[in-house]
């Protein structure tokens, strides 16, 4: 049995929603426009009729010039425009037909074009009855579209302009490791530097000549972190074998090991003033060790993923860590607790670099490089370009040259103050290596900041310096201040 017949619904007009949207948009524009509350320009046809009628009834002196019929109004206007006008000019609403006469209410609030008044009469004589006319801006005037952006002080006007810097060039390639070179540290006396590799060895090289001086063995997996003490003849190393070792450089052997990490150790840092060592690893913990007693002072836990970068300062916050959980944490070293967590990054913070003199640091992840103030951690600005790769290492010298290096072999040089990227270099892999082995894993400057050492996936160590032959004419500075500061 068929069910009850439903009433057929009326078809909806296809563009009704679009029309409603346009109506709503027009209503909003009318409500928030600067001319809200003023009368819109009248319809031209009705204006002709009203003007003709008003001139016939009230202004007898003009009756002979204007015809009774609206169709003759243009000819009458032509006659009126031949009358020379005084220097007074009123701005009338409406983009066109500004010589027409407009009735603005029940009273005789008329705006009459100056060109339409007879010779020898003032504005009030024509019929304003002593009332002054309001000057309304025309639709084509700039006042109509005056927005807040025109009166705000723009940030780029105060953006620091970068100073010209010479580009850097590769001047030496050192080979000797049998695996990826993962870490580097420079001796405080600036005479040698050490590198740790996936071939499980630590090699010590002469900084001036690049010759191999010594090879240290003892780790059973790749060496990911190195640091040389400024107060003792000690070197510290950490690796994927969960081991943290202290090497006596007078005897060239391991004198202490620090046990406690549950997985591979990815980063290592020495406190500049007190005898403690900080290591971070895949167990999501940054551990604080007493150098002399081999005791663990704190386990700074709070990250949700691998701690892959750490640096220390003499004053609070003394410990700053970056993690694969995309956060940066400031730690209170006295109590072993978190002081502050920065959540500006969206991806792993694999590299951080403090400025040698200023109280600020940069953190680098795959989506952006950000600069923060210390000790409060205020966000300053992003670097003005995006490297679009996983950034493994960052370093900055006292002159304000920041360098970041990524998995694709790109090495970008930045001006510290302005965030301007003034050079993009690409490392060249060793002959016989794959193009995919162009990654750079570690960077450091020497003590003077004039030499840069990079450790790479093609098993080489490359050294860089500024190009002395470069001039501002040969390498001009192309700088565009940003339109805005992107927060995230």
Secondary structure, DSSP 8 states (H G I E B T S, - for coil): -------------TTHHHHHHHHHHHHHHHHHSTTTTS-----HHHHHHHHHHHHHHH-GGGTTTS-SSGGGHHHHHHHHHTS---S-----SSSS-TTS-EE-SSS--EE--GGGS-TT--TGGGTTTT--------TTSTTTT--GGGTS--GGGG---------EEEEEEEE--SS-EEEEEE-TTSSEEEEEETTSEEEEEETTT--EEEEEE--SS-EEEEEE-SSSSEEEEEETTS-EEEEETTTTEEEEEE---SS-EEEEEE-SSSSEEEEEETTSEEEEEETTT--EEEEEE--SS-EEEEEE-SSSS-EEEEETTS-EEEEETTTTEEEEEE---SS---EEEE-SSSSEEEEE-SS-EEEEETTT--EEEE-SS---S-EEEEEE-TT-EEEEEETTSEEEEEETTT--EEEEEE----TTS-GGG--EEEEEE-TTSS-EEEEETTSEEEEEEE-TT--TTTS-------SS----
